[in-house]
Amino acid sequence: MIVTVSGLHGTGKSTYAAYIAKGLKLRHVSAGVLFRSIAKERHSSLEAFGTEALEDPSIDRLIDEETMKEAERGDVVIDGQLAGWVLKENSDLRIYLTAPDEVRLSRIAKRDGLGLEEAKRQTAQRERVQLERYRRHYGLNVEDKSVYHLVLDTSILTIDETGRVLLMTAKAVRDGKGRSVQARLKLRSGRASRVLRGRK
């Protein structure tokens, strides 16, 4: 099973992807962690590295390639801004998380140890560059949510309640997929039996 979790910064992508992965006993891969690790290797801030990626499409291609490799191994939850788009033909469940700006910024400030105004400035810069990157390199409007099966505001419920909603959905998709496969196998078995009976 392949699940993708997308959304803007501060919506809880990694938190809930990890929650789903643990609940389903799947691997968890974060495109954002990969992006940050490359930035760190190049001794660059996220802001500066995002601007560099705007001019150098090979950075996004590298992350896409790694994401596809992980998806090909199967049994994984992948979180990332473009995960739903990159894996729209391969994933079983595509989730998009939202939250009001004030909630997102408060979470980011707390997570990164920033003042609220600095978190606002950095986030606005990063998201502006990202939108342009995705439009320029992929021809995508990532604000288009039509590729997602589920869009959920993570500010409505507690973390645990939101996690349970997402996990319940993922389990239902997994179980439904299993029933669908079983039904197809049963149908094929029935057809085979009729063919064999016809040959007697």
C-alpha positions in Angstrom: 0.0 0.0 0.0 1.2 3.5 -0.8 -0.2 6.6 1.0 0.8 10.2 0.3 0.4 13.1 2.7 0.7 16.6 1.3 0.0 20.1 2.5 1.5 23.5 3.3 4.2 24.0 6.0 2.8 23.6 9.5 -0.2 21.5 8.6 1.3 18.4 10.2 2.4 16.3 7.1 5.3 14.5 8.9 3.4 14.1 12.2 0.4 12.4 10.6 2.3 10.5 8.0 4.3 8.9 10.9 1.0 8.2 12.7 -0.5 6.4 9.7 2.8 4.5 9.1 2.9 3.3 12.7 -0.7 2.3 12.7 -0.5 0.3 9.4 3.1 -1.0 10.1 4.4 0.8 6.9 7.6 2.6 6.3 7.6 6.4 6.5 9.6 8.6 4.1 9.6 12.4 4.2 10.5 14.4 1.1 10.9 17.5 3.3 13.5 15.7 5.4 15.4 14.8 2.3 15.3 18.4 1.1 16.6 19.6 4.4 19.3 17.0 4.5 20.6 18.1 1.0 20.4 21.8 2.1 22.5 20.9 5.2 25.0 19.0 3.1 25.4 22.1 1.0 25.6 24.4 4.1 22.6 26.3 2.9 19.6 27.7 4.8 16.1 26.4 3.7 15.3 29.8 2.3 18.5 30.0 0.3 18.3 26.4 -0.9 14.7 26.9 -2.0 15.8 29.9 -4.1 18.7 27.8 -5.5 16.2 25.0 -6.4 14.1 27.6 -8.3 17.0 28.0 -10.7 18.2 24.4 -10.6 15.5 21.9 -11.5 17.9 19.0 -10.8 17.3 19.4 -7.1 13.6 18.7 -7.4 14.3 15.9 -9.8 16.7 14.3 -7.3 14.0 14.4 -4.6 11.4 13.0 -7.1 13.7 10.1 -8.1 14.2 9.2 -4.4 10.5 9.4 -3.7 9.7 7.1 -6.7 12.4 4.6 -5.6 10.7 4.4 -2.1 7.3 4.1 -3.7 8.5 1.2 -5.9 9.5 -0.7 -2.8 5.9 -0.4 -1.7 4.3 -0.5 1.8 5.1 3.2 2.5 3.7 6.5 3.6 5.4 9.4 1.9 4.9 13.0 3.0 5.8 15.9 0.8 4.5 19.0 -1.0 4.4 17.2 -4.3 4.0 13.6 -3.1 0.4 13.4 -4.2 1.2 14.7 -7.7 4.4 12.7 -8.2 2.7 9.5 -7.2 -0.9 10.1 -8.4 -0.7 7.1 -10.7 0.9 4.8 -8.1 -0.7 5.7 -4.7 -3.7 4.1 -3.1 -4.6 7.1 -0.9 -3.7 10.7 -1.4 -4.3 13.0 1.6 -4.0 16.8 1.6 -3.8 18.6 5.0 -4.8 22.2 5.7 -4.9 24.6 8.6 -5.5 28.3 9.1 -2.4 30.5 8.6 -2.3 31.6 12.2 -2.3 28.0 13.3 0.4 26.9 10.8 2.6 29.9 11.8 2.3 29.2 15.5 3.3 25.6 15.0 6.2 26.5 12.8 7.4 29.2 15.3 7.3 26.6 18.1 8.9 23.9 16.1 11.8 26.0 14.8 12.3 28.1 17.9 11.4 31.4 16.0 9.4 34.4 16.9 6.0 34.6 15.2 6.9 37.4 12.9 10.1 35.7 11.8 8.2 32.4 11.2 5.7 34.4 9.1 8.5 36.0 7.0 10.4 32.8 6.4 7.3 30.8 5.6 5.9 33.4 3.2 9.3 33.5 1.4 9.6 29.7 1.2 6.0 29.1 0.0 6.3 31.9 -2.6 9.4 30.3 -4.0 7.9 26.8 -3.9 4.8 27.8 -5.8 7.0 29.4 -8.5 9.3 26.3 -8.6 6.4 23.9 -9.0 4.8 26.1 -11.7 8.1 26.5 -13.6 9.5 23.0 -13.3 6.3 21.0 -13.4 3.6 23.2 -14.9 1.6 22.5 -11.7 -0.8 24.6 -9.7 -0.3 22.9 -6.4 -3.3 24.7 -5.0 -5.4 22.4 -7.2 -6.6 19.7 -4.8 -8.4 17.6 -7.4 -5.8 14.8 -7.2 -6.5 14.1 -3.5 -8.9 11.6 -2.1 -9.2 13.4 1.3 -8.7 17.0 2.3 -8.6 17.6 6.1 -8.2 20.7 8.3 -5.9 19.6 11.1 -6.9 22.4 13.4 -10.4 21.1 14.1 -9.5 18.1 16.3 -6.7 17.2 18.6 -3.5 15.6 17.2 -4.7 12.1 18.3 -8.2 12.6 17.1 -7.0 13.8 13.7 -4.6 10.9 13.5 -7.3 8.4 14.2 -9.5 9.9 11.4 -6.6 9.5 9.0 -5.7 6.1 10.1 -9.3 4.9 10.0 -9.5 6.1 6.4 -6.2 4.5 5.4 -7.3 1.2 7.0 -10.6 1.3 5.1 -8.8 1.9 1.8 -6.4 -0.9 2.5 -9.1 -3.4 3.5 -11.3 -2.3 0.6 -8.4 -2.9 -1.8 -7.9 -6.3 -0.3 -11.6 -7.2 -0.7 -11.4 -6.0 -4.3 -8.4 -8.2 -5.1 -10.2 -11.2 -3.4 -13.3 -10.5 -5.4 -11.3 -10.4 -8.7 -9.5 -13.6 -7.8 -12.8 -15.3 -6.9 -14.3 -14.1 -10.2 -11.3 -15.5 -12.1 -11.5 -18.8 -10.2 -15.2 -19.1 -11.0 -14.5 -18.4 -14.7 -11.7 -21.0 -14.7 -14.0 -23.6 -13.0 -16.7 -23.0 -15.7 -14.1 -23.4 -18.4 -12.8 -26.6 -16.9 -16.3 -28.0 -16.5 -17.0 -27.1 -20.1 -14.0 -29.2 -21.2 -15.2 -32.3 -19.5 
